[in-house]
């Protein structure tokens, strides 16, 4: 009962492509891991914005850090 995609090339018979089984436990673990990573980088950017670590950075630098750190 999995998902099937029918591909019909010109001039040949029908081919069926099967997808691997889904694993919701692994998917949930990835979602939680990514959420924790984004939260940690957001807190790091906030720490760079204030005088928590050292002298505060320029607002444009913290904005770029907010865009670059999650990637």
C-alpha positions in Angstrom: 0.0 0.0 0.0 2.9 2.4 -0.6 3.0 5.3 -3.0 3.6 4.4 -6.6 4.5 6.7 -9.5 3.8 5.5 -13.0 6.3 6.5 -15.5 5.4 6.0 -19.1 8.3 6.6 -21.5 7.4 7.0 -25.2 7.3 3.7 -27.0 7.7 1.3 -24.0 5.7 -0.4 -21.4 4.7 1.0 -18.0 7.3 1.1 -15.2 6.5 1.4 -11.5 8.8 3.3 -9.2 8.6 2.3 -5.5 9.6 4.6 -2.7 11.3 3.4 0.5 9.1 2.9 3.6 8.6 5.9 5.8 10.0 6.0 9.3 8.1 8.5 11.5 10.5 8.0 14.5 13.5 9.1 12.4 11.5 12.0 11.0 10.5 13.2 14.4 14.1 13.0 15.6 15.3 15.1 12.7 12.6 17.7 13.3 13.5 17.9 17.0 17.2 18.1 16.1 16.7 20.9 13.6 14.5 22.8 16.0 17.1 22.6 18.7 19.8 23.8 16.3 17.8 26.8 15.1 17.0 27.7 18.8 20.7 27.5 19.7 21.8 29.6 16.8 19.1 32.2 17.7 20.3 32.4 21.3 23.9 32.7 20.0 22.9 35.7 17.8 21.1 37.3 20.7 24.2 36.8 22.8 26.3 38.5 20.1 23.8 41.3 19.9 24.2 42.2 23.6 27.3 42.5 25.7 27.1 38.9 26.9 30.2 37.6 25.2 32.3 40.7 24.4 31.7 44.1 23.0 28.4 44.1 21.0 28.5 43.7 17.3 27.1 46.1 14.7 23.4 45.5 14.0 24.2 44.5 10.4 26.7 41.9 11.6 24.1 40.4 13.9 21.5 40.4 11.1 23.9 38.5 8.8 24.8 36.1 11.7 21.1 35.4 12.0 20.9 34.5 8.3 24.2 32.6 8.1 24.4 30.6 11.3 21.4 28.3 10.6 22.9 27.3 7.2 
